[in-house]
Amino acid sequence: METNSRATLQADLDAFDLSEELGFLLEEPPTDLPEYYRPWMDLANNLTHLIESHQLRDLVHKMPVLSPHRLTSHRELRLAHLSLAFISMGYVWQEGQHAPTETLPKALALPFWLVSRRLGLPPILTYADAVLANWKLKDPAGDMEIENMDLIFSLPGSESCRGFFLVSLLVEMAASPGIQGALEVMHAVDNCDLISMQNGLLKLTLSLKKMKETFELMHKHVDPTDFHGTLRIFLSGWRDNPMLPGGLLYEGVSNEPILLSGGSAAQSSAIQCFDALLGIQHEDDSGAYLTRMREYMPPAHCQLIETLSVCPSLREFILSCSSPALCQAYNSCVLALRDLRSYHLCAVAKYIVVPGNRARTMGCPLRGAGSALDDTGTGGSSPMVFLKSVRDTTQKALISERWLASKTPEM
């Protein structure tokens, strides 16, 4: 039995490009490309200095148009996408919100487009780049703790940039046992195995609680003024963005501007997997936005969400059987996911709403402060409205105590 479970888990890990220990994170991301791609790596490795000294755009204009055909592995392609994405964000936003460029030059645009097509990702900085594939250990023999970790590439925002991406990464790592729990539940529903369902739901609940606990590290490692006033602009895309209302022209790729959303936690495959497993259906604008964000995920990760969405419904199974214990395990999961979303709301208030209001009041001239992004997130949504909507929908998924009592035998 144990052998079968192990084989099933391994098959799932392979099918959905998952790491057993790290979930959706790319294991030991490469940090260098073949020498031919030195122009990309030199810019990406010095990005913060080149942006702050206003040299990046000039150097990009001198960069040769390199072919991505010498990139032979998925891991090399991920690093190439990461480097070109970071350079592109720096290039577009080098002069801040008031002077974004409307054209990405061919030396960036064409290879970025071609690399993106091979990966099934869009040509913009995604959550899969900045969080899942942008990390390294200071001491390779040490633990994956924030003190022993660093970014491969960085953006302006000093330690807050490092903290923002690495805390997000650790939250994803905390999701890994929950993803395995979700897979166990998926197979258990197929087999009508109540014990395995409860065990899988318990793993998911504990994982969600650990994610929230890890998220709290943001307060220690990210300064609200640095995040809002410096880093955030570089995460902004060119769809539903009043600073680039017409999108961005990719020179050598298209004669028409392209509209793409910036990086967003809504691009986290883990949270969408948990929604799919628990049968939480987000409606209207929120549901449409979450579905669109799947286009910014690695295809194998998106496939896991789709698989969980179409497999036999856990929630309907619970409603059709007489197991109060299983119902309580389900509700515990839903409550833990609701609490995580409530905490995310508080973080958005601290890091976006409050500093945005302060900047407007003071007439602060910071790079990203007091902009239209105070009302529109980097992914193009209204963050407070969106997060309240998905939190409330999560709450509504709870199975009522009245139903639970009706299934509990009288003493």
Secondary structure, 3 states (H helix, E strand, C coil): CHHHHHHHHHHHHHHCCCECCCECCCCCCCCCCCHHHHHHHHHHHCHHHHHHCCCHHHHHHCCCCCCHHHCCCHHHHHHHHHHHHHHHHHHHHCCCCCCCCCEECHHHHHHHHHHHHHHCCCCCCCHHHHCCCCCEECCCCCCCCHHHEECCCCCCCHHHHHHHHHHHHHHHHHCHHHHHHHHHHHHHHHHCCHHHHHHHHHHHHHHHHHHHHHHCCHHHHCCHHHHHHHHHHHHCCCCCCCCCCCCEEECCCCCCCECCCCCCHHHCHHHHHHHHHHCCCCCHHHHHHHHHHHHHCCHHHHHHHHHHHHCCCHHHHHHHCCCHHHHHHHHHHHHHHHHHHHHHHHHHHHHHHHHHHHHHHHCCCCCCCCCHHHCCCCCCCCHHHHHHHHHHHHHHCCCCHHHHHHCCCCC
